[in-house]
Amino acid sequence: MIDMHRIDELARKLGDALPPGARRMRDDLEGQFRAVLQKGLGAMDLVTREEFDIQKAALERARAELASLEERLRALETGGET
């Protein structure tokens, strides 16, 4: 999910970077910047840092469980117990 506040902030910064002669068109250009950023970033299928961290933690738990199961399987195959 894309943070709309950050897109608005980036569009404002792009508008602020315009040369003095183009300031009259600033509001219109900021709206266009915002639309282009939303479309471009939306097409990238980005996730938030929080979503990434949650999925990373889930993957780490799954890897640990897999390692545990592999160890148990090796023990069973060799006739040992865990």
N, C-alpha and C positions, 0 to 999 in steps of 0.2 A: 504494500500500500504506500502510495506516494504522499508525503506530507505537503499539503497545500500551502501551509505557511511558508515553507522553504521555497516553493515555486514562486509564490508572491514576492518573497524577499529577493530572489534571484532576478525576477522580472523588473523589480524596482531598481536594483543595482544596474541592470542593463540600461534602463531608462536614464539613470543618473549619469551613465557614461557617455551619453549622447553629447555631441558638440552643441554649443550654445544656440546656434541657428536652428537646430532641430528640436529644441525644447518645446516649441509650440505643438509639435506632434507627439509629445512624450506620452500622454495618457493613452492615445490610440496605439502607439507602438508597444507600450507596456502590456496592453491587452493582447496584442498579437504575439509578443514574446511569451506571455503566459500560456496562450493556446498552443504554440509550437512546443514549449517545454512539456506541457501536460501530455500532448500527443506522443512526442518522442520518448519521454521517460516512461509513459504508460506502455508503449510498445516493447520496452525492454523487459517487462515482467519482473521488475525489481521487488525485493522484499526489504522490510525494515531490519535494522540491526537486531532488534528484539526478536523478530521472527527467525532470523538467522541463528541467533544464540540458542533459541529453544530447539530448533532442529539439530543444531550441532550437539547439544546436550543429549538429545534423544539418540543420535547416532553413536555417541560415546557409550551410552548405556547398552545399546544393542551390541556394540563391539565387545564390551566387557562380558556380556551374557554369552555371546558366541564363543569367546575364549574359554569361558567356564565350561560350556557344553562340550567344546572340543577336548578339553582336558578330561572331563568325565568319560567321554567316548574312548579316548586312548586308554584310560584306566580299565574300562570294561573289556576292551579288546585284548589287553594284556593280562586280564584275569585279576587285576587289582581292584581295590575299593577306594572310594572317595567319601 
